[in-house]
Amino acid sequence: MRKVLLLSMMAALMLPACSNLQSVPTSPGQIADQTTFDEVGVIALAKGVEIAADLAKFAIQAGAIKGSGLDTAKTLTAQARSLLKVAQTAYEAGNRGSFVQAAADLNVTLAAIRTLANGGSN
């Protein structure tokens, strides 16, 4: 009898916590709507990649990058652009209308990361 009474009291104490279930987000987009850091981060990454590519171009034009450095600059620029694409895809996945779609998009992004990490390009 004591156990039944104790369980009943515990259930009564936990019941108010269940009353707020309507505020549980139903899609990644609802969560993303409450944040701005991810959007600002992707914008900053895009600007950073753009600036780095411009600096590499100016350095090549000025003759500061020559020979094998040209191949290295080309490779690093391509990697930066690929990583930016991955970040943008991940951001877009976070704004999807359903968790199933976000998970599918995340799998595509993870595959792109694996390809890039193995020396491939996207």
ZIKAHU-V672859 format. One line per field, one symbol per residue. psi: psi as a letter, one per 20 degrees, with the letter a starting at -180 (. if undefined). burial: I if it has 24 or more other ideal C-beta (glycine too) atoms within 12 Angstrom, else O. A space follows every 10 residues. Layout:
# ZIKAHU-V672859
psi = ???
burial = ???
This chain:
# ZIKAHU-V672859
psi = hggggghggg ghhighhiik hijpqiqhhh ghhjqigggh ghgggggggg ggggggghhg hijhprchhg ggggghgggg hghgggghgg ghhijriqhg gggghhhggh hhgggghjir q.
burial = OOOOOOOOOO OOOOOOOOOO OOOOOOOIOO OOOOOOOOOO OIOOIOOOIO OOOOOIOOOO OOOOOOOOOO OOIOOOIOII IIIIIIIIII IIIIIIOOOO OIOOIOOOIO OIOOOIOOOO OO
